[in-house]
Amino acid sequence: MTDILIVDDEKDIRELIADILKDEGFATRMAANSDECMEAINSEAPALMILDIWLKDSRMDGIDILKTVKRDNPDIPIIIISGHGNIEIAVAAIKQGAYDFIEKPFNIDQLMVVISRAMETSRLRRENSSLRRRDLHSGEMLGNSVAFRKLKDQLDKVTKSNGRIMLTGEPGSGKETAARYIHQHSNRAAAPFVTVNSASIAPERMEEVLFGRETSERGIEKGLLEQAHGGVIYFDEVAEMPLGTQSKILRVLTDQQFLRVGGSDKVRVDLRVVSSTTRDLGAEIAAGRFRQELYDRLNVVPIPVPSLAERREDVPLLSEHFIEAFNRTQGLPLRELSEDAMAMMQTMEWPGNIRQLRNVIERVLILGEGSGPIDARELPGESAPADEGRIVLGGQLATLPLREARELFEREYLLTQINRFGGNISRTANFVGMERSALHRKLKSLGVVTQTKAGARVATIDGTEDDF
């Protein structure tokens, strides 16, 4: 969106204006009639249009084109030119949204002044649109764990390319944040990031939502693909997409063009595609619910997004981030995490991953007790013991002899702490109050063997491996 589109039925005028603009360093395109004009705009919206009012052998005159363009692309400044200028035409053009009106034969210096001002207006509008698109769903990546650093390293490698990305991982693990990170650090950062929530769109409306529609009553209504032109389209939960739509998306990825529902003119788009899924797409393909050809197109660079259980070290950092964000956006108390709350949160189960952690923090801040540090007793499912200094035994532990119960407790306790500290034996030893060598001996006596595997600490108990 950096060139100027010149629309005039007189070849000499088109080429004269184009030559002048090229000498001034502008890129240009030309159209001789309304069909060529609309095809050029659908292919790529220009930064500015110079439009003649009277166009011979055209379905639409300049005013009709002006109305259509301002309806679908309101940020494009349009300079109207005419050899039959009068006040009525000028007023009509300005009322319909024209930036300015110039009568033929025009003064070159006057034309260049108007064009320069209009191009500056176009630049400011693009910047404002970019700022409006920035919201709380940012692509900020937070973490220090091994699993997080591996993810961020993979994302950094793909940001500058146009390769299609498939993000896999559990619900709430941060796949959309990863997709936004790719967009914000790519060459398309100033262009739109558009999300397609495949699971929330009714199958019968999917094509209309994606491709848009054309009706005589409402004219052109752009779909999500067209809205994402020049930027990134993110297919969230792509496995939920209906089979019929999958085949049409496959054609879009191949041809980079499509027809709106009810339309007859092809719309060309330039898109980068990022997809995500929580499902096993291999199983979906085997069951006939997902097209192998579409999978092959989307899965050019597969990137797994780790669960919160794989990056427990990051829980305090993420929690502090959410506390600050809720204070900034909702005015909730700016509280700290107590040591016992932090330890408890690192050992809790998080089946909903980062989304669940965010919800827990919000709930605690809303229902919390004052503005002091957050205590473990405020966390969901946690309550103060009936008698100080006592714990409640349950499950298998309460039925075992003392020696076996102690061994089971020690094993689970130490595994929990190793898990909490991301497999770091030194930090685990410091927390539990043991010498590092003594902790190694204790782990060995309990049948726990730690090792490094694929960059992360792994614990093996009686032949069973657990990744931390």
Secondary structure by P-SEA (a helix, b strand, c coil): ccbbbbbcccaaaaaaaaaaaaaacccccccccaaaaaaaaaaccccccccccccccccccaaaaaaaaaaccccbbbbbbbccccaaaaaaaaaacccccccccccaaaaaaaaaaaaaaaaaaaaaaaaaaccccccbbbbccaaaaaaaaaaaacccccbbbbbbbcccccaaaaaaaaaaacccccbbbbbcccccccccccccccccccccccccccccccccccbbbbbcccccccaaaaaaaaaaaaccccccccccbbbbbbbbbbbbbccaaaaaaaaccccaaaaaaaacbbbbbbcccccccaaaaaaaaaaaaaaaccccccccccaaaaaaaaaccccccaaaaaaaaaaaaacccccccccccccccccccccccbbbbccccccccaaaaaaaaaaaaaaaaaaaacccaaaaaaaacccaaaaaaaaaaacbbbbbcccbbbbbcccccccc
